[in-house]
């Protein structure tokens, strides 16, 4: 390292140094980095909960499983047979709810069906005493619909 003390002739006025001294800038940036590294874990505290793991398991079709379908008009079908009313659906559910082992009910709803119609079916299944209910959907192939 060399140090310039002045001009070699000694008669001229010393010139101002035009280079930027970056040492204080680096020092300040390192201090800020350390402060952020220390304070970020303190700020991000959350309530400790154990989140469920999502797993897509293929449906295993068993002969005792029951499929309830809801079309886009809100009509309800019990294994391909149309139900005339919610009371008919409730009576069917109560009949199969007492079986041992209790069958699963799989709901197939049209994508154009109103949530209200599907909600009524779920409520009726719950009132009937069925414990296991699942939804049948199409697998996501990663293809977006055309607009």
Secondary structure, DSSP 8 states (H G I E B T S, - for coil): -----S-SSS-S------S---HHHHHHHHHHHHHHHHHHHHHT------------------TT-EEEEE-TT--EEETTEE-SSHHHHHHHHHHHHTSSS---EEEEE-TTS-HHHHHHHHHHHHHHT---EEE------S-----
